[in-house]
Amino acid sequence: MDKTEINNRFIQAINSLLQDKGLTKTSIASSLGIKPAKFSEILNNRMNAGTDTIAKFASDKRVQPMIKSVKSI
């Protein structure tokens, strides 16, 4: 899996949270410890998510159920 695939999966997971959980981009960016502008760059494929950002995202309690369902596929 290359950086592009990893970034695309990250974006898909974020979009799922935005739709399914009703979260805002600003609240997710804040919980990841990044500025909304940088988060927007990641979501628009102009920048890749860093490993630290992905690690924070994966450890977020709101994301845990989603990760478990993906692992079972």
Contact map, one row per residue, 1 for C-alpha under 8 A:
1110110000000000000000000000000000000000000000000000000000000000000000000
1111110000000000000000000000000000000000000000000000000000000000000000000
1111111000000000000000000000000000000000000000010000000000000000000000000
0111111100000000000000000000000000000000000000010000000000000000000000000
1111111110000000000000000000000000000000000000000000000000000000000000000
1111111111000000000000000000000000000000000000000000000000000000000000000
0011111111100000000000000000000000000000010010011000000000000000000000000
0001111111110000000000000000000000000000000000000000000000000000000000000
0000111111111000000000000000000000000000000000000000000000000000000000000
0000011111111100000000000000000000000000000000001000010000000000000000000
0000001111111110000000000000000000000000011000000000000000000000000000000
0000000111111111000000000000000000000000000000000000000000000000000000000
0000000011111111100000000000000000000000000000000000000000000000000000000
0000000001111111110000000000000000000000000000000000000000000000000000000
0000000000111111111000000000000000000000000000000000000000000000000000000
0000000000011111111110000000000000000000000000000000000000000000000000000
0000000000001111111111100000000000000000000000000000000000000010000000000
0000000000000111111111111000000000000000000000000000000000000000000000000
0000000000000011111111100000000000000000000000000000000000000000000000000
0000000000000001111111000000000000000000000000000000000000000000000000000
0000000000000001111111100000000000000000000000000000000000000000000000000
0000000000000000111111110000000000000000000000000000000000000000000000000
0000000000000000111011111011000000000000000000000000000000000000000000000
0000000000000000010001111111000000000000000000000000000000000000000000000
0000000000000000010000111111100000010010000000000000000000000000000000000
0000000000000000000000011111110000010000000000000000000000000000000000000
0000000000000000000000111111111000000000000000000000000000000000000000000
0000000000000000000000111111111100000000000000000000000000000000000000000
0000000000000000000000001111111111110010000000000000000000000000000000000
0000000000000000000000000111111111110000000000000000000000000000000000000
0000000000000000000000000011111111000000000000000000000000000000000000000
0000000000000000000000000001111111000000000000000000100110000000000000000
0000000000000000000000000000111111100000000000000000100000000000000000000
0000000000000000000000000000111111110110000000000000000000000000000000000
0000000000000000000000000000110011111110000000000000000000000000000000000
0000000000000000000000001100110001111111000000000000000000000000000000000
0000000000000000000000000000000000111111100000000000000000000000000000000
0000000000000000000000000000000001111111110000100000000000000000000000000
0000000000000000000000001000100001111111111000000000000000000000000000000
0000000000000000000000000000000000011111111100000000000000000000000000000
0000000000000000000000000000000000001111111111100000000000000000000000000
0000001000100000000000000000000000000111111111111000000000000000000000000
0000000000100000000000000000000000000011111111100000000000000000000000000
0000000000000000000000000000000000000001111111100000000000000000000000000
0000001000000000000000000000000000000000111111110000000000000000000000000
0000000000000000000000000000000000000000111111110000000000000000000000000
0000000000000000000000000000000000000100111111111000000000000000000000000
0011001000000000000000000000000000000000010011111100000000000000000000000
0000001001000000000000000000000000000000010000111110110000000000000000000
0000000000000000000000000000000000000000000000011111110000000000000000000
0000000000000000000000000000000000000000000000001111111000000000000000000
0000000000000000000000000000000000000000000000000111111100000000000000000
0000000000000000000000000000000110000000000000001111111110000000000000000
0000000001000000000000000000000000000000000000001111111111000000000000000
0000000000000000000000000000000000000000000000000011111111100000000000000
0000000000000000000000000000000100000000000000000001111111110000000000000
0000000000000000000000000000000100000000000000000000111111110010000000000
0000000000000000000000000000000000000000000000000000011111110011001000000
0000000000000000000000000000000000000000000000000000001111111011000000000
0000000000000000000000000000000000000000000000000000000111111111000000000
0000000000000000000000000000000000000000000000000000000000111111100000000
0000000000000000000000000000000000000000000000000000000000011111100000000
0000000000000000100000000000000000000000000000000000000011111111111000000
0000000000000000000000000000000000000000000000000000000001111111111100000
0000000000000000000000000000000000000000000000000000000000001111111110000
0000000000000000000000000000000000000000000000000000000000000011111111000
0000000000000000000000000000000000000000000000000000000001000011111111100
0000000000000000000000000000000000000000000000000000000000000001111111110
0000000000000000000000000000000000000000000000000000000000000000111111111
0000000000000000000000000000000000000000000000000000000000000000011111111
0000000000000000000000000000000000000000000000000000000000000000001111111
0000000000000000000000000000000000000000000000000000000000000000000111111
0000000000000000000000000000000000000000000000000000000000000000000011111
